[in-house]
């Protein structure tokens, strides 16, 4: 089978795919005309409503992402093309990243690193502990579950909000997302893992942020489109949000002119919460089933 990759992997990793019987051709995000007869397309945003009709032999689209909001879903439903996302592959590393973000904030990691760079030996008083804190997860899928599993021994209260209030392992309490107003004013950390959909676009906006407990900490590892960034900036400046850890943004890479870069209470990472040396092993399983 002919497989077009628009995602860069090492030569060793590509050989692992070829050993499964695939003829792998690596491109950048732009395809050549002869690529459209491929059987498999491994990509992020390469497939569009404009070029879908060109793929005459396409059997599988293997996404490099969990989210699939960028796909031409209506057109794909009319075809026999299988769509495979990375659901579950990134859950453990992102779950760990959430724990890392929480500890960055609670232990005042920015100040510690700043002092090290300045070779400054200074006692830091603005350091806390997690015991007794309330963590609110917006979304209780596999990513949130992996985070909750790792956080459950920290002496915290873990509340999860999902579509219907169903109970989930490792959460102390679960409720419907429609009940969110009941928990915003009591949460010390609010972690967004909601997918980007029409319903969640700009979901976290000024109206919602006004209901946060003053000094709440916010973490976003899902999609930038779920958060109104101007409104989040306002909340950070007003002290409604004390600290924010942001791995995703509306526009990536984040523009150098963005005020987020210069804010002492913002931790920025370049959409790497998913990264892990172990992900290739899970990724290969997709290519073993077709």
N, C-alpha and C positions, 0 to 999 in steps of 0.2 A: 504494500500500500504506500502511496505517496503522501508524505506528511510535510506540510509547510509550517515552520516555526517562525513566528515573529517575536518570540521572546528569547533572549540570549541565555544559553547554557554553556557549560564547559564542554570541551571535546569529549571528555570521559562520560559525561552525562548523555550527550548525543549518541555516543556509541552504544550506551545501554538501551536506548530506544531502537537503534538500528539492529541490535542483536535480537530484538523481538520480531524482526521481519519487516521493518519500515524503511522506506527510502526517504531519509530526512533531508530537507532543504531548508537552510536558515536564511531568513530575510530580515531586513529591518521592518518597520511597520508598513512600508510600501511594497506591494506585490508586483511581479512582472506578469505579463499576459499569460505566459505558459504555466503560471502557478494555479490558475483557476480550474485546472483539471484534477486537483488534489483530492484525495479521499479523506484526509484529516487536516484540520486547521487548528493550530495551537496559537492562541492570540489573547489579546486583551480587548482592544477596541477596533480591530481590523475589519471585522464583519459589519457591514452596514446595509441599510435598506437599498442603497444605490448599487451595491455590488453583489448582493446575494444571488441574483439571477445568473451571474456568471459562473457560479460554482456548480458545474453540471454533474460532478461525481461525488460531491461532498456527503460523507456519511456521519462524521463526528466533528463537532466543534468543542475542543477542550479549552476552556477558559483558564486564564492565569489568575482569576479572581474568584472570590466567593460571590460577589454581587454580579448581577446580570442585567442591571438597569439600562445599560448601554446597547443591548442587543435589539434588533428589529423583531420583537416578539410576535407581533401579529402576523408578519410574513412567514416567520419560521414555523408557526403552528400549522401552516398550510403545506409543509413539507414533511419528509420522513427523516430529516436530519436530527441526530441525537445531540443534545446539549449537555455537557458535563462541566460543572463548576468545581471549585476547590473546597466544597463544604466538608468540614471536619479536618482537612489537612492543616489548616492554619489555627485551629482552635487552641491547641496547647501553647504554642508560642505567643499568641495574642493574649491568652489567659495569663501567662506569666508576665507579659508586658504590662497588663493592668496592675498586677501586684507590684511590679517594679515602679510604675508611675505613682501608686499610692505611697510607697515607701520613700520615693524621691521627695514627695511633698511633706510627708509627716516627719521626716528626718532633716528637712531643710538642706537638701543635697546641693542646691545652687550655691548657698553660702559656703558650704564646706569646700566645694571645688574652687570657688573664687579665692578663698583664703589660701588654699594650697598653691594656686598659681601665683599669689602674691607673697608666698612663703611667710604667711602671717599666722602665728599661733594665738588663737583667740577663742575663748570659751563662748559657745553659741547657746543662748538661752531659748531661742525660738525653735525648739525641738520637742516633738510630742511622741505619744505612743498610740497604737491603734486600739488597744483594749477599750471597749465601751463605745466605739464609734458606730454610727449607722451608715451603711452603704446601700445606695439605691441604684439598681441596675435597670436601665430602660432597654428591655429585651432580655429573654432568658434562654436563648439558643445555645448551641454548643460552645461558643466562645465565652459567653457569660457563665455557663455552667463550669467550664474549666477554671475560670477565675474564682468563682465561688468555692469550688472544691479546695483550691489552694489557700483561700482566705479564711476558711471555716475554723482554723485553729488559732486565729489571732484574737479571739474574744470579741468579735464584732457581731453586729446584727445585720444580716444580709436580706434585703427585701428585693424581690424581682417583680417587674411589671411586664405582662405579655398580653396577647390579644384577647384572652378569655379568662384570665385569672387561674389557669391550671397550675397545680403544684409541680415543682421541679426539685430534683435532688440537689442538696447542698444549699438551698435557700431556706431561711427560717420562715419566711412568709412570701406568698405570691398573690398578686392581685391583677385585675385588669388594668391595662394602660389608661383606660377611661377614668380610673380612680387616682390618677397621678397627683392631683391637687392635695390629697390627704397626706402625702409623704414628702413633698418638696420642702416644707418648713421644718422638718425634723432630720433631714439627711445631711451628714457631714461630707459625704462624697456622692456625687452623681456620675454614673458611668454610662455613656451612650454606646450601645451596640445595636441600635436599630438599623435595619437596612434602608437604603435609599429607594423610596417608592413615591408615587404621586401623593400618598397620604402623609408621608413623613418629610416631605420637602419643607425646609424652614420650620420644622416642628419646634425646635428649640429657638424661640424668638423672645422679644422683649416682654410680651405678655406672660410667657411662662417664666422667664428669668426673674421677673418681679416677685414671683411667689417663692423663689429659693430662700432658704434661711441665709441671713447675712453671714458671709464668711464660708459659704459652701465651696468645696473644691470640685472641679469639673474635669472629666476625662472623656476624650472622644477618640475611639479607635475604629469607627464604622465608616462613615462617609461625610465629607465636608458639607454636602448638600442638605444634610439633616439639620445643620446649625446655621442660623443667620449670623454671619461673622461680625457684621457691624453692631448687632445687638449684643453679642458676646463681648466685644470690645468695650461697649458701654458698661456692661455688668462688671467687668474686670476693673475698670477705672472708678466705678462707684463703690467697689468693695463688696458688692453682692456676691461675686465669685472671688474668693481669696486667691486661688491658684487654678491654673488650667494646664493640663497636659494634652497636647494636640498632635496627633500623628497623621491626621488627614485634613485636607482643606478643599474649598470649592475649586480653586485653581492650583494645580501642581505642575512644576515646583512652585513653592510659595514665592511670590515676587519679593525682590530685595527691598522694595519700598513699603512692604507691609509693616504696620506698627507692631504686630505680634513679635517681630524679631527683637525689638528693643525693650520689651516689657519684662521687668524683673520677676513678675509672678506668672510667667508663661514658660512652659517647657515645650520645646519644639523638637519633633523627630520627623525625618523625611519619609513617612509612610513605610516604615520598616518593622512595625510591630509583628508582622506575619513571618519575618525572616527566620529561617532555621536550617541548619545543615542536614536535618533529618527529613526535610519535606520531599526530597526526590524519591525516597523509598515509597512513600504513599502515592506520589504522583504517578509512578510507573504502573500502579495497579490498574489505572484507567486504560492504559494501552494493552493490557493483557486480556481485556474482555471483548475486544472487537476483532 
